[in-house]
Amino acid sequence: MELSSLSVCEIVMNCNLVGVLCLVQSKKRGLSLEEKREKMLQIFYESQDFFLLKELEKMGPKKGVIAQSVKDVVQSLVDDDLVSRDKIGTSVYFWSLPSCAGNQLRSVYRKLDSDLQSSKNRHAQLVDQCQELKKGREESDEREKAVADLEAVEQNHNELQIEIAKYRDNDPAAFEAMREAIEVAHASANRWTDNIFTLRQWCSNNFPEAKEQLENLYKEVGLTDDFDYLELVAPVPLKAVAD
């Protein structure tokens, strides 16, 4: 089916309209963050004045930076020390001078250059140290034999450690540590027993009318008539354990 002359004109017009829309959209491409930062810095450099945030939000759109993003862009410049900020009274002012930015960049450059030189010096020291450590470690029959002997000694040491672990329960040092721990526990238990007797005596002296209730309470918590100090059984002689 052939297209009429009117249909062809409509197609041509629509194509032209699409091309124009694409061109307009490409021109309205949003600025990148770096481009926004440059635009806002231009405001400061051109005026060399002090501004409130609301003033910057009005001036930003004239440079292509929408008002809603001015605050974040200015804050990023403040964080990078490209814009100064200070509070005077209840108002916060922002400013930046080309000379200040230059000084800040030069300061950053000097620091980075100093760090670079330090890194180069450290690298040279490590290279020299590596070369020194390589001396006397060249591959040779003598070195291979020494490495093999070392590996044999390490293996023998590991085997002996495993063998010693089998007799750990009969280790005199472990037994002595256990005996000392028992003595400490025994002294602690009797100290608390003494505290309990002292507390019972205090309750009896201050609450004689509640004697029956107190006795019932003692029984409930396990303080029966056979409650008394612990006696430490004579420890097994260390020599007997060793034998």
VENSUL-V309956 format. One record per run of one state. SS is the DSSP state (hx for helix, st for strand, lp for the rest). FROM is the first residue (numbers start at 1). TO is the last residue. Records with the same first field share a line. If there is no record, write none. Layout:
SS = FROM-TO + FROM-TO
This chain:
lp = 1-4 + 28-32 + 48-50 + 64-66 + 80-83 + 89-90 + 96-97 + 135-140 + 167-167 + 171-171 + 207-207 + 221-237 + 243-243
hx = 5-27 + 33-47 + 53-63 + 67-79 + 98-134 + 141-166 + 168-170 + 172-206 + 208-220 + 238-242
st = 51-52 + 84-88 + 91-95
